[in-house]
């Protein structure tokens, strides 16, 4: 999989880059704080999703499922998004990051989380930063999502495992023949009482040190679920 995108440098200049990967993983339950991880497990348990076999978990998805679209077509009314960061390397070897949503079929999750991850395309931003330009203050970078205009998730990247640890875990679990991995980081607990199934999602990755932000929005269109 190759994706043409725009890389924003910390000095304000931008350049076109091509990201490339041959395997993609959606990491789950990646919180550094055990209480936060258990809170997310409980959110999913309430809708019938069993506890994971291991924590963190690696759910491999078809590499072509990654998209920067602003319109997501899904089947049925039981899908929802969750804000994450997406990490991939450019063809020059630079690790790049953007805001993302691991949109998932929650009904199918009660049967198989791995299959549920395949049911929806994964949304990523149209702009990226280089990780080596923000690595020193990675933990302070802010991640937020809104669903239908209401703040849904909020926290810092310091609440989740750092990129180097996520890629280490992914590498240990990668399918044979994998050379380049792209990665969804895992998410933050929701602010309300449970998961929300909305029509419009807004995502934000904000760097308070360099004073910049990546935002992405997408709408959900529902196709009928039929036998």
Secondary structure by P-SEA (a helix, b strand, c coil): cbbbbbbbccccbbbbbbbbbcbbbbcccccccaaaaaaaaaaaaaacccccccccbbbbcccccccccccccccccccbbbbbbbbbbcccbbbbbbbbbbccccccccccaaaaaacbbbbbbcbbbbccccccccccccccccccccccccccccccccaaaaaaaaaaaccccccbbbbbcbbbbbcccccccccbbbbbbbbcccccbbbbbbbbbbccccc
